[in-house]
Amino acid sequence: MTGKSIRFLIVAGEASGDMHGSGLVRALKNYHPNCEFSGLGGEQMRREGVKTFYDIDRMGAVGVIEVLGDLPHYYKVYRKLSIEIGSGSYDAVILIDYPTLNLRLAKLCKKHSCPALFFISPQVWAWRKGRIKQIKRTVNKMFVIFPFEEVLLKKEGVDAEFMGHPFVETVKTSMSRDEAMSEFSLDSTRKIIGLMPGSRNSELKYLLDIMINSANEIKKNIKDCQFILPVANTLNTEDIKDRIKSNAVDIKIVEGKSYDVMNCCDFLIIASGSATLEAALLGCPMVIIYKLNWVTYWLARVLVKIKLYGLVNIVAGEEVVPELIQSKATVKNITKEVVTIMYDSERRDNLRSRLLKVRKSLGDPGVLDRVAESMIDFIRERRKGEKISI
C-alpha cells in the first residue's frame, strides 16, 4: 500500500538547487512512491519527474545590476508560482535556497495555509539577519546544511534542523586518480594546478582572464607545472577555448568532470562559492578569489556582516585557505600565494589536515534520505493519523 498521493510544489532557482532538488525528489519517492512534483527547476529535476512551469536557465543572475536586466521574467515566474500556491492543490511547498524568490513564496504559503518546508537556509548569518523573524513567521520547518545555522535559528525560535550537507554524498569522483590523469592526458611527474573560474558567465567575465594571466606568471616560477580547467555544464566550452587559444601557457580544457579534475590537482585557484566546499571534501588545497561589478561589491560591503568570504573558511570559522577578493584578486597576489604554498610541502599538508576537519563537520552520508523522511513525517502528522507507507 502506497497511501494517498502527496503533491509537492518544489522551487529551485539555480543550478545547485536543481541538483539538490533532483536528489531530494528521488529520496522522497523512495519513502513514498506516490508523490507528485511540480514547480521551478532544471533538467536534473525534470529527469526525476518534476513538471516544471519554467526553466532555471534565466534565473541565475548575480548582483543587482544583472537581476534588474531581466526583471519582467522574474515577475512572470513569481506570478505563476503565486497562483499555484493559492490553488490549494499541494500538501506542501519545498523551497530550495534562492531566498530572493523563496522567502516571498513562504509568505504566500503562510497566507494560504500551505506548509513551507525550506531546504538550505538563506545566509542570515552573513547579512540581513532580520530575515530570521520572517522565517519564524512563515516557514514551518527549516532544513539547514551547516551546524552553526541550526544553533543560530533555534536560538531565535525557528524550527530548524541540521541533518548534514548534501555534498558529503554528492561529491564523488567517477574514476581513480590514475584513470583521470590518463583520461585528461596529465603528466604524473609534474605538479597540477586547477583553474576554476565559476559556473556563471558573469563570473567568467571577471575571473577567467585573471586566472589565465596568473597561470602564465606561475609557470615562470614553477617550470614543472601544468594547468587544467574544468568547464561547468552551464557554460559554453568553445567560448572558453577561444579565450585561451592564443595563451602562452597550455591549459587543458575538460567538459564537466570537475570532481575528477579536482582529485587530480595539487592545488586550485578557485572562485568563491560552493565549489570551495567541494574542493575541501576532496582534500585539495586552494586559494579563493572573487570579483564583482563594483556597484554590487560596494553594496555587499555595506550589507554583508562577515569577515570571511569562502564557504570553506566560514564553516571552519577561520581562514583555513587564502582569500583574495576584489582589488586583492590580482595576478601578482595570486601568483605569490600559489608559488609560496606549492614550494612549502609542510604548509600544504597542514592545509589538507584542516580541510579534513571541515569535511567531518559537514555530517555523514544519507543527508537527503534523512531530509526526505522528515518531510514525509511532517505530512503524515499534518494528515492526523492518515497512514502513509514509507
Secondary structure as the mmCIF struct_conf table of DSSP 4:
data_model
#
loop_
_struct_conf.conf_type_id
_struct_conf.id
_struct_conf.beg_label_comp_id
_struct_conf.beg_label_asym_id
_struct_conf.beg_label_seq_id
_struct_conf.end_label_comp_id
_struct_conf.end_label_asym_id
_struct_conf.end_label_seq_id
BEND BEND1 LYS A 4 LYS A 4
STRN STRN1 ILE A 6 ALA A 12
BEND BEND2 GLU A 14 GLU A 14
HELX_RH_AL_P HELX_RH_AL_P1 ALA A 15 TYR A 31
BEND BEND3 PRO A 33 ASN A 34
STRN STRN2 CYS A 35 GLY A 41
HELX_RH_AL_P HELX_RH_AL_P2 GLU A 43 ARG A 47
TURN_TY1_P TURN_TY1_P1 GLU A 48 GLY A 49
STRN STRN3 LYS A 51 ASP A 55
HELX_RH_3T_P HELX_RH_3T_P1 ILE A 56 ARG A 58
BEND BEND4 MET A 59 MET A 59
BEND BEND5 GLY A 63 GLY A 63
HELX_RH_AL_P HELX_RH_AL_P3 VAL A 64 LEU A 68
TURN_TY1_P TURN_TY1_P2 GLY A 69 ASP A 70
HELX_RH_AL_P HELX_RH_AL_P4 LEU A 71 GLY A 86
TURN_TY1_P TURN_TY1_P3 SER A 87 GLY A 88
BEND BEND6 ASP A 91 ASP A 91
STRN STRN4 ALA A 92 ILE A 96
BEND BEND7 ASP A 97 ASP A 97
HELX_RH_AL_P HELX_RH_AL_P5 PRO A 99 LYS A 111
TURN_TY1_P TURN_TY1_P4 HIS A 112 SER A 113
STRN STRN5 ALA A 116 PHE A 119
BEND BEND8 ILE A 120 ILE A 120
TURN_TY1_P TURN_TY1_P5 VAL A 124 ALA A 126
BEND BEND9 TRP A 127 TRP A 127
TURN_TY1_P TURN_TY1_P6 LYS A 129 GLY A 130
HELX_RH_AL_P HELX_RH_AL_P6 ARG A 131 THR A 138
BEND BEND10 ASN A 140 ASN A 140
STRN STRN6 LYS A 141 VAL A 144
BEND BEND11 ILE A 145 PHE A 146
HELX_RH_AL_P HELX_RH_AL_P7 PRO A 147 LYS A 155
TURN_TY1_P TURN_TY1_P7 GLU A 156 GLY A 157
STRN STRN7 ALA A 160 PHE A 162
TURN_TY1_P TURN_TY1_P8 PRO A 166 PRO A 166
HELX_RH_AL_P HELX_RH_AL_P8 PHE A 167 THR A 170
BEND BEND12 SER A 174 MET A 175
HELX_RH_AL_P HELX_RH_AL_P9 ARG A 177 GLU A 183
TURN_TY1_P TURN_TY1_P9 PHE A 184 SER A 185
TURN_TY1_P TURN_TY1_P10 SER A 188 THR A 189
BEND BEND13 ARG A 190 ARG A 190
STRN STRN8 LYS A 191 MET A 196
BEND BEND14 SER A 199 ARG A 200
HELX_RH_AL_P HELX_RH_AL_P10 ASN A 201 ASN A 221
TURN_TY1_P TURN_TY1_P11 LYS A 223 ASP A 224
STRN STRN9 CYS A 225 VAL A 231
HELX_LH_PP_P HELX_LH_PP_P1 ALA A 232 ALA A 232
TURN_TY1_P TURN_TY1_P12 ASN A 233 THR A 234
BEND BEND15 LEU A 235 LEU A 235
HELX_RH_AL_P HELX_RH_AL_P11 THR A 237 ILE A 244
TURN_TY1_P TURN_TY1_P13 LYS A 245 SER A 246
BEND BEND16 ALA A 248 VAL A 249
STRN STRN10 ILE A 251 GLU A 255
BEND BEND17 GLY A 256 GLY A 256
HELX_RH_AL_P HELX_RH_AL_P12 SER A 258 CYS A 264
BEND BEND18 ASP A 266 ASP A 266
STRN STRN11 PHE A 267 ALA A 271
BEND BEND19 SER A 272 GLY A 273
HELX_RH_AL_P HELX_RH_AL_P13 SER A 274 LEU A 281
TURN_TY1_P TURN_TY1_P14 LEU A 282 GLY A 283
STRN STRN12 MET A 286 TYR A 290
HELX_RH_AL_P HELX_RH_AL_P14 TRP A 294 LEU A 303
BEND BEND20 LYS A 307 LYS A 307
BEND BEND21 GLY A 310 GLY A 310
HELX_RH_AL_P HELX_RH_AL_P15 LEU A 311 ALA A 316
TURN_TY1_P TURN_TY1_P15 GLY A 317 GLY A 317
BEND BEND22 GLU A 318 GLU A 318
BEND BEND23 VAL A 320 VAL A 321
STRN STRN13 GLU A 323 ILE A 325
HELX_RH_3T_P HELX_RH_3T_P2 GLN A 326 LYS A 328
HELX_RH_AL_P HELX_RH_AL_P16 VAL A 331 MET A 342
TURN_TY1_P TURN_TY1_P16 TYR A 343 TYR A 343
HELX_RH_AL_P HELX_RH_AL_P17 SER A 345 SER A 361
TURN_TY1_P TURN_TY1_P17 LEU A 362 LEU A 362
BEND BEND24 PRO A 365 PRO A 365
HELX_RH_AL_P HELX_RH_AL_P18 VAL A 367 ARG A 382
TURN_TY1_P TURN_TY1_P18 ARG A 383 GLY A 385
#
